[in-house]
Amino acid sequence: MAFSEVPTDWLENWSEDGTDITVPLATFPELTAAEADAATGDIRKILYAWCEKLYQQWLATASDDRPSRMTIARSTAVDEENDRFTRTYQLTFVTEAAAGGVDVADEPA
């Protein structure tokens, strides 16, 4: 198998209608409805849930099926004294010049 760029292979139940994208809340195990609420939610928790979901999908994808021009990495620093973890996510994209700026480079053939 080869890399699939299809959004639903990375975020199940992704949909779009030409104007809006929709991803069910259940796609993100780390996120509750209250945390995602448009008026009272927490953007930090939303971004954390997205990063963790994409990282877990990265791990679940066989190495040969991962893109070569996009990588996802996570590191965790442990503060045992305070029982805290600091997670750092690194998303890396190879880009190239495109009309209007830059775009993600195509995968090699």
A tleap script that builds the chain and sets N, CA, C and O, in Angstrom:
source leaprc.protein.ff14SB
mol = sequence {
  NMET ALA PHE SER GLU VAL PRO THR ASP TRP
  LEU GLU ASN TRP SER GLU ASP GLY THR ASP
  ILE THR VAL PRO LEU ALA THR PHE PRO GLU
  LEU THR ALA ALA GLU ALA ASP ALA ALA THR
  GLY ASP ILE ARG LYS ILE LEU TYR ALA TRP
  CYS GLU LYS LEU TYR GLN GLN TRP LEU ALA
  THR ALA SER ASP ASP ARG PRO SER ARG MET
  THR ILE ALA ARG SER THR ALA VAL ASP GLU
  GLU ASN ASP ARG PHE THR ARG THR TYR GLN
  LEU THR PHE VAL THR GLU ALA ALA ALA GLY
  GLY VAL ASP VAL ALA ASP GLU PRO CALA
}
set mol.1.N position { 0.842 -1.186 0.000 }
set mol.1.CA position { 0.000 0.000 0.000 }
set mol.1.C position { 0.880 1.240 0.000 }
set mol.1.O position { 2.048 1.176 0.384 }
set mol.2.N position { 0.338 2.337 -0.418 }
set mol.2.CA position { 1.076 3.589 -0.474 }
set mol.2.C position { 0.346 4.651 0.351 }
set mol.2.O position { -0.774 4.436 0.812 }
set mol.3.N position { 0.985 5.764 0.521 }
set mol.3.CA position { 0.399 6.880 1.264 }
set mol.3.C position { -0.940 7.290 0.666 }
set mol.3.O position { -1.082 7.418 -0.550 }
set mol.4.N position { -1.916 7.494 1.539 }
set mol.4.CA position { -3.223 8.016 1.125 }
set mol.4.C position { -3.365 9.427 1.667 }
set mol.4.O position { -3.242 9.657 2.870 }
set mol.5.N position { -3.620 10.355 0.782 }
set mol.5.CA position { -3.814 11.749 1.191 }
set mol.5.C position { -5.274 12.073 1.489 }
set mol.5.O position { -5.595 13.211 1.831 }
set mol.6.N position { -6.148 11.101 1.364 }
set mol.6.CA position { -7.579 11.304 1.568 }
set mol.6.C position { -7.856 11.635 3.044 }
set mol.6.O position { -7.456 10.878 3.929 }
set mol.7.N position { -8.533 12.754 3.314 }
set mol.7.CA position { -8.774 13.157 4.706 }
set mol.7.C position { -9.443 12.086 5.566 }
set mol.7.O position { -9.104 11.942 6.740 }
set mol.8.N position { -10.387 11.335 5.000 }
set mol.8.CA position { -11.098 10.337 5.809 }
set mol.8.C position { -10.220 9.157 6.198 }
set mol.8.O position { -10.594 8.376 7.072 }
set mol.9.N position { -9.058 9.012 5.564 }
set mol.9.CA position { -8.108 7.992 6.000 }
set mol.9.C position { -7.323 8.455 7.227 }
set mol.9.O position { -6.654 7.652 7.879 }
set mol.10.N position { -7.404 9.731 7.536 }
set mol.10.CA position { -6.706 10.293 8.698 }
set mol.10.C position { -7.675 10.737 9.785 }
set mol.10.O position { -7.369 10.620 10.972 }
set mol.11.N position { -8.829 11.239 9.395 }
set mol.11.CA position { -9.862 11.693 10.339 }
set mol.11.C position { -11.193 11.097 9.878 }
set mol.11.O position { -11.854 11.634 8.989 }
set mol.12.N position { -11.573 9.978 10.501 }
set mol.12.CA position { -12.797 9.301 10.080 }
set mol.12.C position { -13.999 10.241 10.177 }
set mol.12.O position { -14.068 11.103 11.053 }
set mol.13.N position { -14.932 10.053 9.266 }
set mol.13.CA position { -16.176 10.829 9.186 }
set mol.13.C position { -15.970 12.295 8.826 }
set mol.13.O position { -16.883 13.101 9.005 }
set mol.14.N position { -14.796 12.658 8.323 }
set mol.14.CA position { -14.562 14.006 7.791 }
set mol.14.C position { -15.530 14.226 6.641 }
set mol.14.O position { -15.755 13.319 5.839 }
set mol.15.N position { -16.102 15.410 6.552 }
set mol.15.CA position { -16.934 15.744 5.398 }
set mol.15.C position { -16.793 17.230 5.101 }
set mol.15.O position { -16.382 18.020 5.952 }
set mol.16.N position { -17.142 17.583 3.878 }
set mol.16.CA position { -17.148 18.995 3.477 }
set mol.16.C position { -18.253 19.182 2.453 }
set mol.16.O position { -18.621 18.250 1.739 }
set mol.17.N position { -18.774 20.396 2.390 }
set mol.17.CA position { -19.869 20.671 1.468 }
set mol.17.C position { -19.550 21.810 0.511 }
set mol.17.O position { -20.455 22.403 -0.078 }
set mol.18.N position { -18.269 22.117 0.354 }
set mol.18.CA position { -17.871 23.214 -0.509 }
set mol.18.C position { -17.736 24.532 0.240 }
set mol.18.O position { -17.122 25.470 -0.269 }
set mol.19.N position { -18.294 24.614 1.428 }
set mol.19.CA position { -18.209 25.810 2.256 }
set mol.19.C position { -17.627 25.494 3.626 }
set mol.19.O position { -16.756 26.212 4.117 }
set mol.20.N position { -18.104 24.431 4.236 }
set mol.20.CA position { -17.708 24.068 5.595 }
set mol.20.C position { -17.127 22.665 5.632 }
set mol.20.O position { -17.480 21.806 4.824 }
set mol.21.N position { -16.229 22.449 6.586 }
set mol.21.CA position { -15.777 21.088 6.876 }
set mol.21.C position { -16.426 20.666 8.185 }
set mol.21.O position { -16.701 21.495 9.053 }
set mol.22.N position { -16.668 19.363 8.315 }
set mol.22.CA position { -17.283 18.828 9.519 }
set mol.22.C position { -16.515 17.590 9.951 }
set mol.22.O position { -16.237 16.701 9.146 }
set mol.23.N position { -16.181 17.548 11.216 }
set mol.23.CA position { -15.541 16.386 11.811 }
set mol.23.C position { -16.281 16.119 13.118 }
set mol.23.O position { -16.320 16.993 13.984 }
set mol.24.N position { -16.870 14.931 13.281 }
set mol.24.CA position { -17.594 14.651 14.519 }
set mol.24.C position { -16.692 14.748 15.750 }
set mol.24.O position { -15.511 14.405 15.698 }
set mol.25.N position { -17.256 15.209 16.830 }
set mol.25.CA position { -16.524 15.340 18.084 }
set mol.25.C position { -15.923 14.007 18.522 }
set mol.25.O position { -14.841 13.979 19.107 }
set mol.26.N position { -16.609 12.917 18.246 }
set mol.26.CA position { -16.122 11.589 18.639 }
set mol.26.C position { -14.809 11.219 17.958 }
set mol.26.O position { -14.143 10.273 18.377 }
set mol.27.N position { -14.434 11.948 16.921 }
set mol.27.CA position { -13.155 11.713 16.237 }
set mol.27.C position { -11.983 11.997 17.175 }
set mol.27.O position { -10.892 11.456 16.995 }
set mol.28.N position { -12.211 12.842 18.171 }
set mol.28.CA position { -11.149 13.293 19.058 }
set mol.28.C position { -11.396 12.795 20.487 }
set mol.28.O position { -12.088 13.463 21.255 }
set mol.29.N position { -10.849 11.648 20.852 }
set mol.29.CA position { -11.081 11.098 22.189 }
set mol.29.C position { -10.651 12.028 23.324 }
set mol.29.O position { -11.162 11.916 24.438 }
set mol.30.N position { -9.737 12.925 23.060 }
set mol.30.CA position { -9.210 13.820 24.091 }
set mol.30.C position { -10.096 15.047 24.333 }
set mol.30.O position { -9.772 15.882 25.178 }
set mol.31.N position { -11.220 15.167 23.593 }
set mol.31.CA position { -11.981 16.413 23.594 }
set mol.31.C position { -13.439 16.178 23.971 }
set mol.31.O position { -14.084 15.267 23.451 }
set mol.32.N position { -13.951 17.003 24.877 }
set mol.32.CA position { -15.364 16.930 25.238 }
set mol.32.C position { -16.139 18.029 24.507 }
set mol.32.O position { -15.553 18.957 23.950 }
set mol.33.N position { -17.459 17.904 24.521 }
set mol.33.CA position { -18.302 18.922 23.899 }
set mol.33.C position { -18.108 20.277 24.584 }
set mol.33.O position { -18.067 21.309 23.915 }
set mol.34.N position { -17.989 20.275 25.896 }
set mol.34.CA position { -17.792 21.532 26.625 }
set mol.34.C position { -16.478 22.201 26.220 }
set mol.34.O position { -16.417 23.420 26.065 }
set mol.35.N position { -15.430 21.398 26.052 }
set mol.35.CA position { -14.123 21.948 25.671 }
set mol.35.C position { -14.125 22.481 24.241 }
set mol.35.O position { -13.350 23.377 23.907 }
set mol.36.N position { -15.003 21.925 23.393 }
set mol.36.CA position { -15.073 22.341 21.991 }
set mol.36.C position { -16.128 23.415 21.738 }
set mol.36.O position { -16.255 23.903 20.615 }
set mol.37.N position { -16.866 23.779 22.746 }
set mol.37.CA position { -17.947 24.753 22.593 }
set mol.37.C position { -17.432 26.049 21.969 }
set mol.37.O position { -16.396 26.575 22.374 }
set mol.38.N position { -18.166 26.556 20.980 }
set mol.38.CA position { -17.731 27.749 20.247 }
set mol.38.C position { -17.649 28.993 21.124 }
set mol.38.O position { -16.828 29.872 20.862 }
set mol.39.N position { -18.475 29.087 22.153 }
set mol.39.CA position { -18.500 30.288 22.995 }
set mol.39.C position { -17.708 30.146 24.282 }
set mol.39.O position { -17.170 31.133 24.783 }
set mol.40.N position { -17.627 28.938 24.828 }
set mol.40.CA position { -17.013 28.779 26.146 }
set mol.40.C position { -15.907 27.726 26.174 }
set mol.40.O position { -15.377 27.408 27.239 }
set mol.41.N position { -15.560 27.189 25.015 }
set mol.41.CA position { -14.549 26.137 24.953 }
set mol.41.C position { -13.142 26.636 25.200 }
set mol.41.O position { -12.931 27.795 25.560 }
set mol.42.N position { -12.184 25.751 25.005 }
set mol.42.CA position { -10.777 26.051 25.290 }
set mol.42.C position { -9.938 25.692 24.059 }
set mol.42.O position { -9.753 24.512 23.762 }
set mol.43.N position { -9.436 26.689 23.349 }
set mol.43.CA position { -8.679 26.464 22.118 }
set mol.43.C position { -7.460 25.586 22.361 }
set mol.43.O position { -7.061 24.831 21.475 }
set mol.44.N position { -6.866 25.671 23.538 }
set mol.44.CA position { -5.705 24.827 23.846 }
set mol.44.C position { -6.084 23.358 23.824 }
set mol.44.O position { -5.335 22.530 23.306 }
set mol.45.N position { -7.242 23.028 24.380 }
set mol.45.CA position { -7.685 21.637 24.405 }
set mol.45.C position { -8.088 21.152 23.020 }
set mol.45.O position { -7.897 19.984 22.683 }
set mol.46.N position { -8.643 22.050 22.222 }
set mol.46.CA position { -9.000 21.707 20.840 }
set mol.46.C position { -7.743 21.380 20.043 }
set mol.46.O position { -7.683 20.355 19.364 }
set mol.47.N position { -6.746 22.245 20.125 }
set mol.47.CA position { -5.505 22.005 19.381 }
set mol.47.C position { -4.777 20.765 19.878 }
set mol.47.O position { -4.225 20.006 19.081 }
set mol.48.N position { -4.772 20.556 21.188 }
set mol.48.CA position { -4.144 19.355 21.732 }
set mol.48.C position { -4.830 18.104 21.191 }
set mol.48.O position { -4.157 17.155 20.787 }
set mol.49.N position { -6.158 18.092 21.178 }
set mol.49.CA position { -6.907 16.931 20.690 }
set mol.49.C position { -6.619 16.665 19.216 }
set mol.49.O position { -6.450 15.511 18.822 }
set mol.50.N position { -6.559 17.709 18.400 }
set mol.50.CA position { -6.224 17.542 16.976 }
set mol.50.C position { -4.820 16.969 16.816 }
set mol.50.O position { -4.619 16.013 16.067 }
set mol.51.N position { -3.855 17.549 17.513 }
set mol.51.CA position { -2.470 17.068 17.397 }
set mol.51.C position { -2.351 15.622 17.853 }
set mol.51.O position { -1.692 14.817 17.195 }
set mol.52.N position { -2.975 15.289 18.960 }
set mol.52.CA position { -2.885 13.920 19.478 }
set mol.52.C position { -3.550 12.930 18.531 }
set mol.52.O position { -3.020 11.842 18.304 }
set mol.53.N position { -4.698 13.290 17.977 }
set mol.53.CA position { -5.390 12.420 17.027 }
set mol.53.C position { -4.523 12.158 15.797 }
set mol.53.O position { -4.370 11.014 15.370 }
set mol.54.N position { -3.965 13.214 15.238 }
set mol.54.CA position { -3.125 13.053 14.044 }
set mol.54.C position { -1.860 12.271 14.366 }
set mol.54.O position { -1.408 11.470 13.547 }
set mol.55.N position { -1.285 12.486 15.533 }
set mol.55.CA position { -0.102 11.728 15.933 }
set mol.55.C position { -0.440 10.251 16.092 }
set mol.55.O position { 0.320 9.395 15.637 }
set mol.56.N position { -1.554 9.939 16.723 }
set mol.56.CA position { -1.946 8.538 16.896 }
set mol.56.C position { -2.226 7.873 15.549 }
set mol.56.O position { -1.922 6.695 15.363 }
set mol.57.N position { -2.802 8.624 14.614 }
set mol.57.CA position { -3.023 8.080 13.264 }
set mol.57.C position { -1.683 7.841 12.577 }
set mol.57.O position { -1.515 6.844 11.875 }
set mol.58.N position { -0.743 8.736 12.773 }
set mol.58.CA position { 0.605 8.582 12.223 }
set mol.58.C position { 1.221 7.272 12.720 }
set mol.58.O position { 1.771 6.494 11.940 }
set mol.59.N position { 1.119 7.045 14.028 }
set mol.59.CA position { 1.670 5.823 14.611 }
set mol.59.C position { 0.981 4.574 14.072 }
set mol.59.O position { 1.625 3.543 13.877 }
set mol.60.N position { -0.330 4.663 13.831 }
set mol.60.CA position { -1.103 3.515 13.361 }
set mol.60.C position { -0.879 3.222 11.876 }
set mol.60.O position { -1.274 2.166 11.382 }
set mol.61.N position { -0.247 4.153 11.174 }
set mol.61.CA position { 0.006 3.986 9.744 }
set mol.61.C position { 1.361 3.309 9.557 }
set mol.61.O position { 2.368 3.748 10.112 }
set mol.62.N position { 1.372 2.249 8.777 }
set mol.62.CA position { 2.629 1.545 8.516 }
set mol.62.C position { 3.665 2.508 7.948 }
set mol.62.O position { 3.327 3.402 7.172 }
set mol.63.N position { 4.908 2.328 8.329 }
set mol.63.CA position { 5.981 3.238 7.894 }
set mol.63.C position { 6.002 3.430 6.387 }
set mol.63.O position { 6.193 4.549 5.910 }
set mol.64.N position { 5.809 2.362 5.633 }
set mol.64.CA position { 5.836 2.454 4.173 }
set mol.64.C position { 4.640 3.205 3.605 }
set mol.64.O position { 4.664 3.618 2.445 }
set mol.65.N position { 3.589 3.388 4.411 }
set mol.65.CA position { 2.387 4.075 3.950 }
set mol.65.C position { 2.309 5.521 4.421 }
set mol.65.O position { 1.332 6.214 4.137 }
set mol.66.N position { 3.322 5.975 5.131 }
set mol.66.CA position { 3.352 7.365 5.594 }
set mol.66.C position { 3.893 8.260 4.482 }
set mol.66.O position { 4.691 7.816 3.656 }
set mol.67.N position { 3.459 9.518 4.463 }
set mol.67.CA position { 4.018 10.434 3.469 }
set mol.67.C position { 5.480 10.728 3.772 }
set mol.67.O position { 5.903 10.694 4.927 }
set mol.68.N position { 6.236 11.013 2.743 }
set mol.68.CA position { 7.645 11.356 2.960 }
set mol.68.C position { 7.835 12.869 3.071 }
set mol.68.O position { 8.886 13.331 3.513 }
set mol.69.N position { 6.834 13.629 2.678 }
set mol.69.CA position { 6.966 15.088 2.691 }
set mol.69.C position { 6.102 15.732 3.762 }
set mol.69.O position { 5.816 16.929 3.723 }
set mol.70.N position { 5.698 14.915 4.712 }
set mol.70.CA position { 5.014 15.376 5.918 }
set mol.70.C position { 5.381 14.387 7.016 }
set mol.70.O position { 5.285 13.175 6.825 }
set mol.71.N position { 5.795 14.899 8.150 }
set mol.71.CA position { 6.063 14.022 9.285 }
set mol.71.C position { 5.393 14.594 10.539 }
set mol.71.O position { 5.172 15.799 10.657 }
set mol.72.N position { 5.084 13.702 11.451 }
set mol.72.CA position { 4.495 14.098 12.725 }
set mol.72.C position { 5.303 13.424 13.827 }
set mol.72.O position { 5.503 12.210 13.806 }
set mol.73.N position { 5.757 14.207 14.773 }
set mol.73.CA position { 6.530 13.658 15.887 }
set mol.73.C position { 5.991 14.237 17.188 }
set mol.73.O position { 5.421 15.328 17.219 }
set mol.74.N position { 6.189 13.472 18.263 }
set mol.74.CA position { 5.777 13.942 19.581 }
set mol.74.C position { 6.870 13.583 20.579 }
set mol.74.O position { 7.435 12.490 20.536 }
set mol.75.N position { 7.157 14.515 21.472 }
set mol.75.CA position { 8.061 14.216 22.582 }
set mol.75.C position { 7.345 14.589 23.873 }
set mol.75.O position { 6.462 15.446 23.896 }
set mol.76.N position { 7.754 13.917 24.947 }
set mol.76.CA position { 7.125 14.157 26.239 }
set mol.76.C position { 8.208 14.349 27.293 }
set mol.76.O position { 9.068 13.488 27.475 }
set mol.77.N position { 8.160 15.475 27.979 }
set mol.77.CA position { 9.056 15.733 29.105 }
set mol.77.C position { 8.268 15.483 30.380 }
set mol.77.O position { 7.122 15.913 30.507 }
set mol.78.N position { 8.884 14.790 31.316 }
set mol.78.CA position { 8.213 14.409 32.560 }
set mol.78.C position { 8.733 15.255 33.717 }
set mol.78.O position { 9.941 15.351 33.937 }
set mol.79.N position { 7.804 15.867 34.454 }
set mol.79.CA position { 8.112 16.593 35.683 }
set mol.79.C position { 7.518 15.764 36.817 }
set mol.79.O position { 6.374 15.978 37.218 }
set mol.80.N position { 8.301 14.816 37.331 }
set mol.80.CA position { 7.801 13.894 38.349 }
set mol.80.C position { 7.433 14.601 39.645 }
set mol.80.O position { 6.497 14.195 40.334 }
set mol.81.N position { 8.160 15.648 39.974 }
set mol.81.CA position { 7.907 16.369 41.225 }
set mol.81.C position { 6.503 16.962 41.265 }
set mol.81.O position { 5.859 16.982 42.313 }
set mol.82.N position { 6.031 17.447 40.107 }
set mol.82.CA position { 4.709 18.075 40.036 }
set mol.82.C position { 3.682 17.206 39.328 }
set mol.82.O position { 2.552 17.638 39.103 }
set mol.83.N position { 4.071 15.974 38.972 }
set mol.83.CA position { 3.173 15.044 38.281 }
set mol.83.C position { 2.585 15.677 37.022 }
set mol.83.O position { 1.374 15.645 36.803 }
set mol.84.N position { 3.461 16.253 36.197 }
set mol.84.CA position { 3.052 16.909 34.947 }
set mol.84.C position { 3.881 16.397 33.794 }
set mol.84.O position { 5.012 15.939 33.955 }
set mol.85.N position { 3.280 16.491 32.633 }
set mol.85.CA position { 3.958 16.135 31.392 }
set mol.85.C position { 3.870 17.335 30.456 }
set mol.85.O position { 2.851 18.024 30.411 }
set mol.86.N position { 4.932 17.576 29.717 }
set mol.86.CA position { 4.899 18.600 28.682 }
set mol.86.C position { 5.052 17.889 27.351 }
set mol.86.O position { 6.077 17.261 27.085 }
set mol.87.N position { 4.030 17.990 26.519 }
set mol.87.CA position { 4.056 17.338 25.216 }
set mol.87.C position { 4.346 18.367 24.141 }
set mol.87.O position { 3.767 19.453 24.115 }
set mol.88.N position { 5.255 17.998 23.260 }
set mol.88.CA position { 5.595 18.837 22.124 }
set mol.88.C position { 5.306 18.052 20.851 }
set mol.88.O position { 5.774 16.926 20.683 }
set mol.89.N position { 4.540 18.652 19.969 }
set mol.89.CA position { 4.230 18.036 18.675 }
set mol.89.C position { 4.982 18.800 17.597 }
set mol.89.O position { 5.027 20.030 17.603 }
set mol.90.N position { 5.563 18.062 16.686 }
set mol.90.CA position { 6.266 18.688 15.579 }
set mol.90.C position { 5.671 18.165 14.286 }
set mol.90.O position { 5.758 16.973 13.990 }
set mol.91.N position { 5.069 19.055 13.521 }
set mol.91.CA position { 4.554 18.735 12.200 }
set mol.91.C position { 5.486 19.393 11.199 }
set mol.91.O position { 5.724 20.600 11.261 }
set mol.92.N position { 6.008 18.607 10.288 }
set mol.92.CA position { 6.979 19.104 9.320 }
set mol.92.C position { 6.454 18.844 7.913 }
set mol.92.O position { 6.004 17.740 7.604 }
set mol.93.N position { 6.514 19.862 7.065 }
set mol.93.CA position { 6.053 19.747 5.685 }
set mol.93.C position { 7.145 20.219 4.738 }
set mol.93.O position { 7.777 21.247 4.978 }
set mol.94.N position { 7.369 19.477 3.668 }
set mol.94.CA position { 8.231 19.932 2.587 }
set mol.94.C position { 7.320 20.727 1.652 }
set mol.94.O position { 6.289 20.229 1.199 }
set mol.95.N position { 7.710 21.958 1.375 }
set mol.95.CA position { 6.880 22.820 0.533 }
set mol.95.C position { 7.659 23.257 -0.694 }
set mol.95.O position { 8.874 23.080 -0.785 }
set mol.96.N position { 6.923 23.833 -1.634 }
set mol.96.CA position { 7.544 24.379 -2.842 }
set mol.96.C position { 6.742 25.589 -3.289 }
set mol.96.O position { 5.590 25.776 -2.895 }
set mol.97.N position { 7.362 26.389 -4.103 }
set mol.97.CA position { 6.697 27.587 -4.598 }
set mol.97.C position { 5.456 27.201 -5.394 }
set mol.97.O position { 5.456 26.232 -6.153 }
set mol.98.N position { 4.397 27.987 -5.198 }
set mol.98.CA position { 3.144 27.765 -5.914 }
set mol.98.C position { 2.507 29.120 -6.169 }
set mol.98.O position { 2.914 30.125 -5.586 }
set mol.99.N position { 1.519 29.145 -7.030 }
set mol.99.CA position { 0.807 30.394 -7.299 }
set mol.99.C position { 0.250 30.925 -5.983 }
set mol.99.O position { -0.481 30.221 -5.287 }
set mol.100.N position { 0.591 32.157 -5.644 }
set mol.100.CA position { 0.089 32.772 -4.434 }
set mol.100.C position { 0.874 32.454 -3.175 }
set mol.100.O position { 0.453 32.852 -2.089 }
set mol.101.N position { 1.998 31.754 -3.273 }
set mol.101.CA position { 2.788 31.475 -2.078 }
set mol.101.C position { 3.487 30.137 -2.145 }
set mol.101.O position { 4.244 29.868 -3.078 }
set mol.102.N position { 3.233 29.295 -1.154 }
set mol.102.CA position { 3.838 27.966 -1.115 }
set mol.102.C position { 2.739 26.930 -0.925 }
set mol.102.O position { 1.634 27.246 -0.484 }
set mol.103.N position { 3.063 25.693 -1.266 }
set mol.103.CA position { 2.121 24.593 -1.118 }
set mol.103.C position { 2.911 23.363 -0.707 }
set mol.103.O position { 4.125 23.307 -0.905 }
set mol.104.N position { 2.241 22.392 -0.146 }
set mol.104.CA position { 2.891 21.135 0.214 }
set mol.104.C position { 3.353 20.453 -1.067 }
set mol.104.O position { 2.584 20.316 -2.018 }
set mol.105.N position { 4.607 20.028 -1.087 }
set mol.105.CA position { 5.158 19.368 -2.278 }
set mol.105.C position { 4.505 18.011 -2.489 }
set mol.105.O position { 4.176 17.311 -1.531 }
set mol.106.N position { 4.323 17.652 -3.746 }
set mol.106.CA position { 3.777 16.328 -4.075 }
set mol.106.C position { 4.716 15.242 -3.586 }
set mol.106.O position { 5.927 15.442 -3.495 }
set mol.107.N position { 4.143 14.094 -3.274 }
set mol.107.CA position { 4.931 12.933 -2.894 }
set mol.107.C position { 5.680 12.429 -4.120 }
set mol.107.O position { 5.187 12.556 -5.241 }
set mol.108.N position { 6.863 11.859 -3.923 }
set mol.108.CA position { 7.602 11.310 -5.055 }
set mol.108.C position { 6.823 10.169 -5.698 }
set mol.108.O position { 6.087 9.446 -5.025 }
set mol.109.N position { 6.991 10.021 -6.984 }
set mol.109.CA position { 6.285 8.953 -7.721 }
set mol.109.C position { 6.865 7.595 -7.396 }
set mol.109.O position { 6.399 6.584 -7.921 }
savepdb mol mol.pdb
quit
